[in-house]
Amino acid sequence: MAGELRRVLSELERNGCRPIVAVSHPRSGTHLCIDTLRLNFAECDAPKRWFEPADRLYLSLDHICGMDRSRAARLVRQVMGRAPRPIVKTHALPDLSLAFERGVDRVDPELGEWLRHRATWLYVYRDGRDTLCSFHRFWNIVQADAPVGLSQFLRQRDRGVSRVRAWADHVESWLMRPDIYGIKMEELLTGPGAIMSGLAEKLGLAWKENQWVRPPPGSRAFLCRLKRRIVRRPASTAILPASAHDHAIAWREGFTPADRAFFNHESDDLIIKLGYEESNQWAQPIPNEPPAARAVCCAKA
């Protein structure tokens, strides 16, 4: 892809393309961020072609890593050439190696270096307890033949560490970078205010507070999914579970006392540093607390 990609990137640069890279740990509000950008900043509003899937409204770095090189270069040109500030999505680590069961795959070094110099980088994060409950649900859908309970999932090894530690490492390693603008998912949900003003300033884009558009929740309904495929500017790109019966367990119901202690130990007070708790009291046993289910699996689709 090297020669062809180099030509594509040179073309995009001549046209003034300045991408916005939305980075996150899976299930942390990536698509909420993508859709907030699309719906509120005209420069990010890149229409797709008729009947193209919604993932043509942004470029997924993780997805193109598994593509034929020529096809990947064409997709970079196609998607990133549609808007002055196209949106790029990734769950990669700061060195742009792909995490989460993707082996040693890595974003193309030339593309990664170009993005480092041309793009604005955002990192979307969420309460890790909610993140991992949602990731557990998603994982059991993908691994439908071998679902695992939440307690087991938290302790599974990912790149040599527990999933809790992997989440904490991902968040901390990105937020410590000076070029990263951190966005709390919960603040995107509660309203514009400071978060949208900060985004507009960081991106250098105009934003009208009285016209803020909140991304709608995705829908599994057939007509909604059909409309998303047909229209050129669907309101949501959210990735939904395969069935209405698939839902994440709330951490307060799903975590056992041992899970709370494990998460607290493995995350090394990151929940407090991010402002989700004021102390470690949340991880302490609650008097007369009923035991939570230790192995709750998501229903199969």
C-alpha positions as CSV (number, residue, x, y, z in Angstrom):
1,M,0.0,0.0,0.0
2,A,3.0,2.3,0.5
3,G,3.2,4.0,-2.9
4,E,-0.5,4.2,-3.4
5,L,-1.2,5.4,0.1
6,R,1.5,8.0,-0.2
7,R,-0.2,9.5,-3.2
8,V,-3.6,9.4,-1.4
9,L,-2.2,11.2,1.6
10,S,-0.4,13.8,-0.5
11,E,-3.7,14.5,-2.3
12,L,-5.6,14.8,0.9
13,E,-3.0,17.2,2.3
14,R,-3.1,19.4,-0.9
15,N,-6.9,19.6,-0.4
16,G,-6.5,20.8,3.2
17,C,-7.8,17.7,4.9
18,R,-7.4,17.8,8.7
19,P,-8.8,14.7,10.3
20,I,-10.2,14.3,13.8
21,V,-9.1,11.0,15.4
22,A,-11.5,9.6,18.1
23,V,-9.7,7.0,20.2
24,S,-11.3,4.9,23.0
25,H,-11.3,1.6,24.8
26,P,-14.2,-0.5,23.3
27,R,-17.6,0.4,24.6
28,S,-16.6,3.8,26.0
29,G,-18.8,6.1,23.8
30,T,-16.8,6.2,20.6
31,H,-19.9,6.4,18.4
32,L,-21.6,8.9,20.7
33,C,-18.5,11.1,20.1
34,I,-18.4,10.4,16.3
35,D,-22.1,11.3,15.9
36,T,-21.8,14.4,18.2
37,L,-19.1,15.7,15.9
38,R,-21.1,14.8,12.7
39,L,-24.3,16.4,13.9
40,N,-22.9,19.6,15.4
41,F,-19.9,20.6,13.2
42,A,-20.6,21.1,9.5
43,E,-16.9,20.4,8.6
44,C,-17.3,16.8,10.0
45,D,-20.5,16.1,8.2
46,A,-19.4,13.7,5.4
47,P,-22.3,12.1,3.6
48,K,-22.0,8.5,2.5
49,R,-23.2,7.1,-0.8
50,W,-26.7,5.6,-1.2
51,F,-26.9,2.1,0.4
52,E,-23.4,2.3,1.9
53,P,-23.1,1.0,5.5
54,A,-22.9,3.6,8.2
55,D,-19.3,2.9,8.9
56,R,-18.5,4.8,5.7
57,L,-19.3,8.0,7.6
58,Y,-15.9,7.6,9.4
59,L,-12.6,5.8,8.8
60,S,-11.9,2.8,11.1
61,L,-8.1,2.4,11.4
62,D,-8.6,-1.0,13.0
63,H,-10.8,-2.2,10.2
64,I,-8.5,-1.3,7.3
65,C,-5.5,-3.1,8.9
66,G,-7.0,-6.4,7.8
67,M,-7.7,-5.2,4.3
68,D,-5.9,-5.7,1.0
69,R,-3.5,-2.7,0.7
70,S,-4.9,-1.3,-2.5
71,R,-8.4,-1.5,-1.2
72,A,-7.4,0.1,2.1
73,A,-5.7,3.1,0.3
74,R,-8.9,3.5,-1.8
75,L,-11.0,3.6,1.3
76,V,-8.8,6.2,2.9
77,R,-9.2,8.4,-0.1
78,Q,-12.9,7.8,-0.4
79,V,-13.9,8.4,3.2
80,M,-11.4,11.1,4.2
81,G,-12.0,13.0,1.0
82,R,-15.6,13.7,1.8
83,A,-15.2,16.4,4.4
84,P,-12.6,19.0,5.5
85,R,-12.5,17.5,9.0
86,P,-13.2,13.7,8.4
87,I,-13.5,11.5,11.5
88,V,-11.2,8.6,12.1
89,K,-11.9,5.9,14.7
90,T,-9.6,3.5,16.5
91,H,-9.2,1.5,19.7
92,A,-5.5,1.2,19.2
93,L,-2.8,1.8,21.8
94,P,-0.7,5.0,21.7
95,D,2.0,3.3,19.6
96,L,-0.9,2.5,17.2
97,S,-0.7,-1.3,17.7
98,L,-4.1,-2.9,17.8
99,A,-5.3,-4.3,21.1
100,F,-8.2,-6.5,22.2
101,E,-7.4,-9.9,20.7
102,R,-6.0,-8.5,17.4
103,G,-2.6,-9.9,17.9
104,V,0.4,-7.8,16.7
105,D,-1.5,-5.9,13.9
106,R,-0.4,-2.3,13.7
107,V,-1.8,0.8,11.9
108,D,0.2,1.5,8.7
109,P,3.3,3.5,10.0
110,E,3.0,6.0,7.2
111,L,-0.7,6.6,7.8
112,G,-0.1,6.8,11.5
113,E,2.7,9.3,11.2
114,W,0.6,11.4,8.8
115,L,-2.3,11.5,11.2
116,R,0.0,12.4,14.1
117,H,1.0,15.6,12.2
118,R,-2.3,16.4,10.5
119,A,-5.0,15.3,12.9
120,T,-6.6,16.5,16.1
121,W,-6.7,13.6,18.6
122,L,-9.6,13.1,21.0
123,Y,-9.8,10.4,23.7
124,V,-13.2,9.3,24.8
125,Y,-13.5,7.6,28.2
126,R,-16.2,6.2,30.5
127,D,-16.5,4.8,34.0
128,G,-14.4,1.6,33.6
129,R,-17.0,-0.4,35.6
130,D,-19.7,0.4,33.0
131,T,-17.2,0.0,30.2
132,L,-16.3,-3.5,31.1
133,C,-19.9,-4.5,31.8
134,S,-20.8,-3.4,28.3
135,F,-17.7,-5.0,26.8
136,H,-18.6,-8.2,28.6
137,R,-22.0,-8.2,26.9
138,F,-20.4,-7.4,23.5
139,W,-17.8,-10.1,24.0
140,N,-20.4,-12.8,24.7
141,I,-22.2,-11.9,21.6
142,V,-19.1,-12.3,19.5
143,Q,-18.1,-15.5,21.4
144,A,-21.6,-16.9,21.5
145,D,-20.4,-20.5,21.6
146,A,-18.4,-19.9,24.8
147,P,-20.0,-17.1,26.9
148,V,-18.4,-16.3,30.2
149,G,-19.7,-14.8,33.4
150,L,-18.8,-11.2,34.4
151,S,-16.5,-12.2,37.2
152,Q,-14.5,-14.5,34.9
153,F,-14.4,-11.9,32.2
154,L,-12.9,-9.3,34.5
155,R,-10.1,-11.6,35.3
156,Q,-9.3,-12.9,31.8
157,R,-5.9,-12.0,30.6
158,D,-5.5,-9.4,27.8
159,R,-1.9,-8.7,26.7
160,G,-0.6,-10.4,29.9
161,V,-2.9,-8.4,32.3
162,S,-6.4,-8.6,33.5
163,R,-9.1,-6.9,31.5
164,V,-9.4,-4.3,34.3
165,R,-5.7,-3.5,34.1
166,A,-5.9,-3.4,30.3
167,W,-8.7,-0.9,30.5
168,A,-6.7,1.3,33.0
169,D,-3.5,1.0,31.0
170,H,-5.4,2.1,27.8
171,V,-7.0,5.1,29.5
172,E,-3.9,6.3,31.3
173,S,-1.5,5.8,28.4
174,W,-3.6,8.0,26.1
175,L,-4.6,10.7,28.6
176,M,-1.0,11.3,29.6
177,R,-0.2,12.4,26.0
178,P,0.0,16.2,25.7
179,D,-1.6,16.2,22.3
180,I,-4.8,14.4,23.5
181,Y,-8.0,16.1,24.4
182,G,-10.0,13.9,26.9
183,I,-13.7,13.7,26.7
184,K,-15.9,12.1,29.3
185,M,-18.7,10.1,27.7
186,E,-21.1,10.9,30.5
187,E,-20.7,14.7,29.8
188,L,-21.5,14.2,26.2
189,L,-24.8,12.6,27.3
190,T,-25.8,15.2,29.8
191,G,-25.7,18.2,27.6
192,P,-23.5,20.7,25.6
193,G,-22.2,23.2,28.1
194,A,-18.4,23.1,28.8
195,I,-17.7,19.9,26.9
196,M,-19.0,21.2,23.5
197,S,-17.5,24.6,24.0
198,G,-14.2,22.9,24.8
199,L,-14.5,20.7,21.7
200,A,-15.2,23.6,19.5
201,E,-12.2,25.5,20.8
202,K,-9.9,22.4,20.5
203,L,-11.1,21.7,16.9
204,G,-11.1,25.4,15.9
205,L,-14.7,25.0,14.7
206,A,-17.8,27.1,15.1
207,W,-20.6,25.8,17.3
208,K,-24.0,27.3,18.0
209,E,-25.1,26.4,21.6
210,N,-28.8,27.0,20.9
211,Q,-28.7,24.5,18.0
212,W,-26.9,21.6,19.8
213,V,-28.0,18.2,18.4
214,R,-27.8,15.2,20.6
215,P,-27.2,11.9,18.8
216,P,-30.3,9.7,19.1
217,P,-30.0,6.2,20.5
218,G,-29.6,3.5,17.8
219,S,-32.5,1.2,17.0
220,R,-32.7,-2.5,16.0
221,A,-36.0,-1.9,14.3
222,F,-36.0,-3.1,10.7
223,L,-37.2,0.2,9.2
224,C,-34.6,2.1,11.2
225,R,-31.8,-0.1,10.1
226,L,-33.1,0.1,6.5
227,K,-33.2,3.9,6.7
228,R,-29.7,4.1,8.0
229,R,-28.5,2.1,5.0
230,I,-30.5,4.2,2.5
231,V,-30.1,7.8,3.7
232,R,-26.8,9.6,3.1
233,R,-26.6,11.2,6.5
234,P,-28.1,8.9,9.2
235,A,-28.2,10.4,12.6
236,S,-26.6,7.4,14.4
237,T,-23.6,5.1,13.7
238,A,-24.0,3.2,16.9
239,I,-23.1,-0.5,16.9
240,L,-26.0,-2.3,18.5
241,P,-26.2,-5.8,20.0
242,A,-27.7,-8.5,17.8
243,S,-30.8,-8.9,19.9
244,A,-33.0,-6.8,22.1
245,H,-32.4,-9.5,24.8
246,D,-28.7,-8.7,24.8
247,H,-28.1,-6.1,27.5
248,A,-25.2,-5.1,29.7
249,I,-25.4,-5.9,33.4
250,A,-25.1,-2.8,35.6
251,W,-21.9,-3.1,37.6
252,R,-23.8,-2.4,40.9
253,E,-25.8,-5.6,40.3
254,G,-23.2,-7.6,38.5
255,F,-20.1,-7.1,40.6
256,T,-19.7,-9.3,43.6
257,P,-17.8,-7.9,46.7
258,A,-14.7,-9.8,45.4
259,D,-15.2,-8.2,42.0
260,R,-15.3,-4.7,43.5
261,A,-12.1,-5.4,45.4
262,F,-10.4,-6.9,42.4
263,F,-11.4,-3.9,40.1
264,N,-10.2,-1.4,42.7
265,H,-6.9,-3.2,43.1
266,E,-6.2,-3.7,39.4
267,S,-7.3,-0.2,38.4
268,D,-5.0,1.5,41.0
269,D,-7.5,4.3,42.0
270,L,-8.1,5.4,38.3
271,I,-11.8,5.6,39.1
272,I,-11.0,8.3,41.7
273,K,-8.5,10.1,39.4
274,L,-11.2,10.3,36.7
275,G,-13.7,11.7,39.1
276,Y,-16.2,8.8,39.3
277,E,-15.6,8.2,43.0
278,E,-14.3,10.3,45.8
279,S,-12.7,7.4,47.7
280,N,-12.3,3.6,47.7
281,Q,-15.4,3.3,49.8
282,W,-17.3,2.0,46.8
283,A,-15.2,-1.2,46.8
284,Q,-15.8,-2.0,50.5
285,P,-18.4,-4.6,51.5
286,I,-21.8,-3.2,52.2
287,P,-23.4,-4.5,55.4
288,N,-26.3,-6.9,54.6
289,E,-25.6,-6.7,50.9
290,P,-27.1,-9.6,49.0
291,P,-24.5,-11.5,47.0
292,A,-24.4,-10.6,43.3
293,A,-24.5,-13.3,40.6
294,R,-21.0,-14.5,39.8
295,A,-21.6,-15.9,36.4
296,V,-24.2,-14.1,34.5
297,C,-24.0,-14.6,30.8
298,C,-25.7,-12.6,28.1
299,A,-28.6,-14.3,26.3
300,K,-27.6,-15.6,22.9
301,A,-29.0,-13.9,19.9
